[in-house]
Amino acid sequence: MNICVFLSAADLDDRYTRPAREFAELLGKGGHTLVWGGSESGLMKVVADGVDEAGGRLVGVSVDFLAAKARQVSEPNEMVIARDLAERKALLLEKADAVVIMVGGTGTLDEATEILELKKHGKQTMPVVLLNSEGFYDGLKEQFRRMEDEGFLPVPLTDLVFFAEEPVGALAYLEESAGTQ
């Protein structure tokens, strides 16, 4: 399975890098491919290193103005450089069978809301997991529930996203959704 991970390129505390590293190792050991923003820094590097070391394949999609920070890869891995952020998001989703949203800033939130909006309108059907490491997305989860309760979501929240508290639960949900378990 090609699993796109939206996450931060920032250097973060171990309470965030530990679950990201654990998910990466599970992904790699499971024979899956990581589709990610291509960065060789921060949490993106942690995940790419974990997948690579565990035997998984890497497919990076960087963007022109960040190309200098892109990971250098060789076959069978792949790196694509997009013209802009919009093309990058489109390519990430095009190459993915599923999405995991990890901790991140405004870029991660932008990517997360884009895939959920596409799912809401039936333009995407792939499973989406929000990995809520250390309760990072508790506030967002509450906001999504309020949107659902007050009629802002035309489909049930559970049809849009699965909230996982631990990496093993995130991957298990994806594998079950894809029928590869």
Secondary structure, 3 states (H helix, E strand, C coil): CEEEEECCCCCCCHHHHHHHHHHHHHHHHCCCEEEECCECCHHHHHHHHHHHHCCCEEEEEEEHHHHHHECCCCCCCEEEEECCHHHHHHHHHHCCCEEEECCCCHHHHHHHHHHHHHHHCCCCCCCEEEECHHHCCHHHHHHHHHHHHCCCCCCCHHHHCEEECCHHHHHHHHHHHHCCC
